[in-house]
Amino acid sequence: MQQRSGEWELALEQQSDLSVTQGSTAAVADSVRRGADLRVYMTTEKYEETIYFQQTYAAAGEDFAGLMSHHHGYVHHGQQVEQPNCSIFRYDASGTFAQMKWLWGDVAVDESQSYGYGVYRWFVNDRWRLVYEHDEAGRPMTGDLEELKSLVREGRTLQVGIRQLFGLVDDRTDGPDHISYVSTMQPVIRDDHVESNCDLVVIGAPTWPITWKDGLHISTMLPSTTGQIICFAAEPGNLPFTHLVRRRGMCWMVAERG
């Protein structure tokens, strides 16, 4: 079994021209596919920032992305605002980012762009262990559902990886094979299965590279080890939310470190 350190490790460093000076994109993608947490540190002439991603995405090969589901904005185009706004970000190793700014009053503005950061440092925390995996029908594939229930009773930290999440709204599975890991905040044992209320979940179109022009929804979501996902999904700028029930294969993970 692979040892998980529970520490943040530099897996990839890119310069402003995207040349790699340390690590590799393949190393990051491999870690994300295993469920690792992801962060990126970036520099500009005016500031430095580190982004904590609430959600991750990994497809085949070297394709990976970090997703920020609810960045809170306090200005809009350099001007102070009277109401908060929310941005949904996608960052990957391409030197571009996708940003949908969701303004008060249900107004959405796509502000995706290329931006020449000075340096990109991608950090991973490979602290998760697979406990239980099932297919879209809830049939067991790997691991032990009883162990997952025990971990819920012990108050352990869980996350869930959802296969073919992008395309969920239209129930499409024709895009690249991928898995997206989302944070959970309320695991429940019910009817001999585990379900968990999740943090806000980003759902894109089933394409790579990921852009918000191809489609974007924000969802409240309740996945279950039955394979069922109950959710409400909304397209920014086009409320209200729509109630959906879908099925997907999932991986349920436990954090081995804090």
N, C-alpha and C positions, 0 to 999 in steps of 0.2 A: 504494500500500500504506500502511495506517495506521501511523504511527510509534508504537512502544511504548516508553514512557519507562523502564520498569523501576523506577519509584518508586511509593511509596504515595501515592495522591491521595484527598482527601475528595470522595466522590461524593454523599453524602446526610447531612444532620444533622436529627435530629428531637428535639423537646422531650418532656417527660414525657407531655404530652397527644397526642403523635404528630404535632403540627403540624410542617411542614417549614420550616426556617429557612435551609437551603442545599441546593442540588442537587435531585435528584428520585429517586423510586423507579425510574422508567423508565431513568434513566442507570445505576443500579446493575444492573438486570436486563440491559440491553444489554451491559454489560461482562462480566457473568457468562456470558451466552450466548456471548461470544467466548472464554471460557476464563479470564478474569481471576481472580486470587486475591482472596479476600475476608476482611476483618477487621471487627470492630465494637468500638468503645470505648464504655463505659457508666459512669455514675456512680450511687452511692447515698449516703445520709447517712454511711455507715461506711467505704466503700472505693470505689476506682475499678478497673476491669478492662478489659483488651483480650483478646478471644477470637480465636485463630487457628483458622480452619476448615480441616480436612483435606480437606473435600469440599464442593462447591457444587451448587446446583440452580437451574435457570432454566426457566420455562415461557413461555407467550406473554404479551405485554403487559408488565405491571410485576411479575409474580410471580417472586420469587427467594427463596432461603433459603441459609443457611450451616449446615453440618452438622459437629459435632464427634463423631468416632467413638470416642474413648477418653479421656474426661476422667477423671483419677485422683482419687478421693476419699479423704480421710484421717479424716473424721468422718462419722457418720450421725446426723442429727437432733440435732446439737450434742454428741454423745458421741464420745469417742475409740473407735476400733475396733482389733481385734487383727489383722484382715486387710484388705487394700485392697479398694476397690470401684471400679466403673467406671460412668460415666454417659454416655449417648448423648444429645446435645443437638441441637435444631433451633431456630434463631433466624431470624426474618424481621422485616418492618417493621410487624407487627400489634400489637406490644406484649405478645405472649405468647411463651412458649417451651415446647417439648416436651422433657421430660427423663425418660428411663427409667434408673433406678438399678439396676445389676446387682450384687448383693451376693454375697460369697463363699458357696458352698453352692448356687448357681444359684437365688437368690431375686431376683425382679424387682419393683420398686416404681415405678409411674408417678407422678412428682412434677411433671408439667406444670402450668403456672399462668400467670396474668397477673401481671406485676410492674411497679410504677411506677418505672422507672429515671428519673434526673434528666435525662439527655441520652443520645442514641444518635448515634454518629458512625460511618458506614459508609465504610470505606476499600477501594479496589480497586487492584490492581497489574496493569496490562494488558500483561504482558510475554511473552505466549505467541503463537506463530505456528502456524497450521494447516499441517501437512506432508502429511497423507494422510487421506482419508476414504473409507469403504466402507459398503456396506449390510449387512443381516443375513446375506446369503449370501457376503459377502466380495468382492463385485464392486466394483471401483474407482469412485469418484464424483468425487473431487477430489484433486489433488496427485500425489505420486510416492512409491511404496513403496521404490524404490531409494534415494531421498534419506533416507527414514526409517531404512533399514538403515545408511547412512553415518553418520548422527547417532548411532546406537547404538554404532558402532565408534569414534566420537570421544569417547564418554563424556558426551554431552550429557544435560541434564535433560529428561525427558519426562513428559507426563501424557496421560491418555486420557479423552475425553468419551463417555459411553455413552448412547445415545438410549433412551428408555422404560425406564430402569433400574428405576424404582419399579413393582412388579408382576412383577419377574423371577422371584420364587420360585414363583408360580402360573402363570408364563409368560403374564401378562395384558398387553395393550397397549392397553386400552380407556380408559385415563385421559388426562389432559391431555398434549398433546405437550410433551415436556420433554427436557432433556439434563442429565446429572449428571457433573461432572468429578471424577476420583479421582486420587490420587497413585500413581505407580509407583515401585518400588524395585529392580527386577531385570529390565531388558529383555534378551531373548534372541532371537537369530536362529536359527530352526530350520525346516527344510524350506521355505526360501525365503520365510518369513514372519516377522513380529515378534510376539512375545508378551511379556507382562511380569507378574510377580508384583506385586500391589498392596498398599498399606497396607490396614488394615481398612476395609471398605466398608459403609455404611449403606444398607439397602434398605427403603423404606416401601411403603405401599399406594398404588395408582395413583389418588390423590385430591388435590385442593387445596381448602382449606388442608391442610397436612400436619399430622397428629396421630398420635401413637403408638398411640392407642386403635384406629385403623383397621388396625394391623398394623405390626410392626417386626421386621426380621432384621438380624443382623450377619454379614458374610461375609468369608472369605478368597477371593481371586478371581484368576484367570489369564485375562485377555482376550487375544485374538489377532486379527491382521489377516485371518484367515480368516473372521471374524465370530463365531467360537465363543467362549463364555465357560465355563470350567470353574470351579466354585466349591463351597465348603462353606458352608452357611447355617444359622444357629441363631436361634431366637426366644429372647430373654433370658428366663430362668426356665423354659425348656423344652428343655434339652439332651437328646440329643446333636445334633451338626451333621448335616445332610443333604447328600449329594452331588448336585449338579445340573450339567447341561450345557444351556446355552441359546444362542440366537443373537440378536445385536443389531447395529444400525448403530453405527459408532464414528468419532470424530475423534481423530487422534493429533497431539499438539502438542509443540513444542519451546520451551523457555524462551530468549528472546533476551537476557535479562539474568539475573544471579545472584539 
